[in-house]
């Protein structure tokens, strides 16, 4: 079964074709990072226009890469929530048009659910090991989710303010680094000393929630007071360490409290090398099995949407063509109509 996946929730136009849920035949990503770098962040109107320009060419490239034609597609999956409304509408309109013309099923996918399913693309055996624990660190989302089966999620912990990705982006601005902030902090930190500055780690009582506003404020205060005395790579490494330490410690606590031995880390921040290293080290010390997708599957991509869509369709949940798009929606909430 060939699923065409479409992902346009932010500034990547991505189209993928995934066979039988986990076999990636094509995963094309047309990034707009260079375009938005001049503005220091994503401009929604610019992103939407670029999606319009790149949508059909990206579909054609995906079909060519997979060696398929339109009539070889069995179904379509599209991200319709949450995200930038204008950007989502481009992908959703394209998906509806193809589903109508080709007379094939169409299903919608929550963007964060897509990130969850990137772990199955990296490790298909996970679907035989439920329940699993998943740390989602993607843009404005930081959550620990228990997955008991396909489409069955319980949020165990979430951020109370800034997400980890936002903390990286805001920290990069304070350090004078260009967009995209997270990868630039990571590159600078590679040559720094993570113990040079002791930034705070928020402790929010006996729960699994996160908070990153304090470490961001602490960085601002340090930068103003330090006035460049400390090497920037040391500051970046220490700031990154505080964020990574918070993520690792909460995931360790979640595994201990639930007794779940299979854990995953997904989302754009999962591509951070320090986070990946520390998570793998923690998992090894605590006898946990860990899955972290390759970087291309951590960032926004359509393969994860196609994967999630396949399993939704296996559970007989196609959508009619009258569904809407939503800027916000909680993971696990029934799609609104």
C-alpha positions in Angstrom: 0.0 0.0 0.0 1.6 3.3 -1.2 0.7 6.3 0.9 1.4 9.8 -0.3 2.3 12.0 2.7 2.1 15.8 2.6 3.6 18.1 5.3 3.4 21.9 5.2 2.9 22.9 8.8 5.7 25.5 8.9 8.5 26.3 6.5 9.3 22.9 4.9 7.4 21.7 1.9 7.6 18.0 2.1 6.1 15.1 0.1 6.8 11.4 0.7 5.7 8.1 -0.5 5.8 5.3 2.1 4.9 1.7 1.4 3.1 -0.4 4.0 3.7 2.1 6.7 7.5 1.8 7.2 9.2 1.5 3.8 10.2 4.9 2.6 10.3 5.1 -1.2 10.7 8.8 -1.3 11.0 11.6 1.2 11.5 15.0 -0.4 12.0 18.1 1.7 12.1 21.6 0.2 13.4 23.8 3.0 12.9 27.5 3.3 15.6 28.0 6.0 17.8 30.2 3.8 14.8 32.4 2.8 13.7 33.0 6.4 17.2 33.5 7.8 17.2 37.0 6.5 14.3 37.8 8.7 15.6 36.0 11.8 12.6 33.6 11.9 9.7 32.2 9.9 7.4 34.8 8.3 4.0 33.0 7.8 2.9 34.8 4.7 6.3 34.2 3.0 6.2 30.5 4.0 2.7 30.1 2.6 3.6 31.6 -0.8 6.7 29.4 -1.1 4.6 26.3 -0.3 2.3 27.3 -3.2 5.3 27.6 -5.6 7.0 24.3 -4.4 4.0 22.0 -3.8 3.4 20.4 -7.2 7.1 20.3 -8.1 7.8 18.5 -4.8 5.0 16.0 -5.5 6.4 15.3 -9.0 9.9 14.8 -7.5 8.6 12.3 -4.9 6.8 10.3 -7.6 9.8 10.2 -9.8 12.1 9.2 -6.9 9.8 6.4 -6.0 9.4 5.3 -9.6 5.6 5.6 -9.4 2.7 7.4 -11.2 -0.4 9.0 -9.7 -2.4 5.8 -10.3 0.0 3.8 -8.1 -1.0 5.7 -5.0 -3.5 4.0 -2.7 -4.2 6.7 -0.2 -3.1 10.2 1.0 -2.2 11.4 4.5 -1.8 15.1 5.2 -0.9 17.2 8.3 -3.8 19.5 9.0 -3.0 20.5 12.7 -1.3 22.2 14.4 0.8 24.8 12.5 0.7 28.0 10.5 -2.8 28.1 9.0 -1.8 29.5 5.7 0.9 26.9 5.3 -1.3 24.0 6.3 -4.0 25.1 3.9 -1.6 24.6 0.9 -0.9 21.0 1.8 -4.5 20.3 2.7 -5.9 21.8 -0.5 -3.4 19.7 -2.5 -4.3 16.5 -0.6 -8.0 17.1 -1.1 -7.6 17.7 -4.8 -5.6 14.6 -5.4 -7.9 12.4 -3.3 -10.9 13.7 -5.2 -9.4 13.3 -8.6 -7.8 9.9 -7.9 -10.8 8.6 -5.9 -8.6 7.3 -3.1 -8.9 7.5 0.7 -7.6 10.6 2.6 -6.7 10.8 6.3 -5.5 13.7 8.4 -2.6 13.6 10.8 -1.7 15.6 13.8 1.8 17.1 13.2 3.0 15.9 16.6 1.6 12.4 16.0 3.7 12.4 12.9 6.8 13.0 14.9 5.8 10.1 17.2 5.6 7.8 14.2 9.0 8.8 13.0 10.2 6.5 15.7 8.4 3.6 13.9 10.2 4.5 10.7 13.5 4.3 12.6 12.5 1.1 14.4 9.5 -0.8 13.0 9.7 -3.4 15.8 8.4 -0.7 18.3 4.8 -1.5 17.3 5.3 -4.9 18.9 6.6 -3.4 22.2 3.8 -1.1 23.4 3.7 0.7 25.7 6.6 3.0 24.8 7.7 6.3 26.2 8.3 9.1 23.7 10.0 12.5 24.4 8.8 15.0 21.8 11.1 18.0 21.4 9.8 19.9 18.3 9.7 23.6 17.9 7.0 24.9 20.3 6.4 21.4 21.8 8.1 19.6 24.6 6.1 16.6 25.9 6.6 13.2 27.4 4.0 10.9 25.9 3.0 7.3 26.8 1.9 5.4 23.7 -0.1 2.3 24.5 -1.0 1.5 20.9 -1.7 3.1 17.5 -3.6 6.4 18.2 -3.6 5.8 22.0 -1.6 8.5 23.8 -1.3 9.8 27.4 0.6 13.0 28.0 2.7 12.5 31.1 4.6 15.8 31.1 4.7 19.0 29.1 6.3 22.4 29.2 4.7 25.1 31.3 6.2 27.9 29.3 8.9 27.9 26.6 9.6 24.6 24.8 13.2 23.3 24.4 13.3 24.4 20.8 12.1 27.9 21.7 14.7 28.1 24.4 17.4 27.2 21.9 16.1 29.8 19.3 15.8 32.6 21.9 19.2 31.7 23.4 20.8 31.9 19.9 19.4 35.4 19.5 20.9 36.4 22.9 24.3 35.1 21.7 24.0 36.9 18.4 23.7 33.7 16.3 21.7 33.7 13.1 18.5 31.7 12.4 18.0 28.7 12.7 19.1 29.1 16.3 19.1 25.6 17.6 21.6 24.1 15.1 23.8 27.1 15.3 24.0 26.9 19.1 24.8 23.2 18.7 27.6 23.8 16.3 29.2 26.5 18.5 28.8 24.4 21.6 30.8 21.5 20.1 34.1 23.4 20.9 33.0 24.7 24.3 33.1 23.7 27.9 29.6 22.6 29.1 30.7 23.2 32.8 32.0 26.7 32.3 28.8 28.4 33.4 26.2 26.8 35.8 22.8 27.7 34.4 19.7 26.7 36.4 17.6 23.6 35.8 14.0 24.0 36.7 12.5 21.6 39.3 8.7 21.7 39.3 8.0 19.3 42.1 7.1 15.6 41.9 5.9 15.6 38.2 7.3 15.3 34.7 6.7 18.9 33.5 9.3 21.1 32.0 10.1 24.8 32.2 12.7 26.7 30.1 11.9 30.3 30.7 14.2 30.5 33.7 17.3 29.3 31.9 16.6 31.7 29.1 16.3 34.6 31.5 19.5 33.4 33.3 21.3 33.5 29.9 20.1 37.0 29.2 21.3 38.2 32.7 24.7 36.4 32.2 25.3 37.9 28.8 24.6 41.4 30.0 26.7 41.0 33.1 29.6 39.1 31.5 30.0 41.5 28.6 31.9 39.0 26.4 34.4 38.0 29.1 33.5 34.3 28.8 34.2 32.6 25.4 31.0 32.4 23.4 31.5 28.7 22.8 31.6 28.0 26.5 28.5 30.0 27.1 26.7 28.1 24.3 27.9 24.7 25.6 26.8 25.5 29.1 23.4 26.8 28.0 22.8 23.7 25.8 23.9 21.5 28.8 21.2 23.0 31.0 18.5 22.3 28.4 19.7 18.8 27.7 20.1 17.9 31.4 16.5 18.9 32.0 15.3 16.7 29.1 17.4 13.7 30.1 16.5 13.9 33.8 12.8 14.0 33.2 12.9 11.1 30.7 14.9 9.1 33.2 12.3 9.8 35.9 9.4 8.9 33.5 11.0 5.6 32.7 11.6 4.8 36.4 8.0 5.7 37.4 6.2 3.9 34.6 8.6 0.9 34.4 8.5 1.2 30.6 11.8 0.0 29.0 11.5 1.2 25.4 11.9 5.0 25.0 12.1 7.3 22.0 13.3 10.8 21.4 11.7 12.6 18.4 11.3 16.1 16.8 13.7 18.6 15.5 15.7 19.0 18.8 16.3 15.2 18.8 18.9 15.9 16.0 21.0 17.8 18.6 24.2 15.7 19.0 24.6 16.5 22.7 21.0 15.5 23.5 21.4 12.3 21.5 24.6 11.3 23.2 23.3 12.0 26.7 20.0 10.2 26.1 21.9 7.1 24.8 24.2 7.2 27.8 21.3 7.5 30.2 19.5 4.7 28.5 22.5 2.4 28.6 23.1 3.1 32.4 19.4 2.3 33.1 19.1 -0.7 30.8 16.6 1.0 28.5 16.1 0.4 24.8 16.2 3.8 23.0 15.2 4.8 19.5 16.3 8.2 18.0 15.5 8.6 14.3 18.1 9.9 11.8 18.2 13.7 11.6 16.2 13.8 8.4 13.3 12.1 10.1 13.6 14.4 13.2 12.9 17.6 11.3 9.5 18.2 9.7 9.1 15.6 6.9 6.2 13.9 5.1 7.4 10.4 5.6 6.3 10.5 9.2 2.9 11.8 8.1 2.5 9.0 5.6 3.6 6.5 8.3 1.0 7.8 10.8 -1.6 8.0 8.1 -1.1 4.3 7.1 -1.8 3.1 10.6 -4.8 5.4 10.9 -6.2 3.9 7.7 -5.5 0.4 9.0 -7.8 1.3 11.9 -10.4 2.5 9.4 -10.3 6.2 10.0 -10.4 7.9 6.6 -11.7 11.5 6.5 -14.3 13.1 4.4 -13.1 16.0 2.2 -14.8 18.7 4.3 -12.3 18.7 7.2 -10.6 21.9 8.3 -7.2 23.0 9.4 -6.3 24.2 13.0 -3.5 26.3 14.3 -3.7 24.5 17.7 -5.0 21.2 18.9 -4.0 18.9 21.7 -2.4 15.6 20.8 -5.0 12.8 21.3 -8.0 15.1 21.0 -10.5 14.0 18.4 -10.2 16.1 15.3 -12.8 18.8 15.2 -15.4 19.0 12.4 
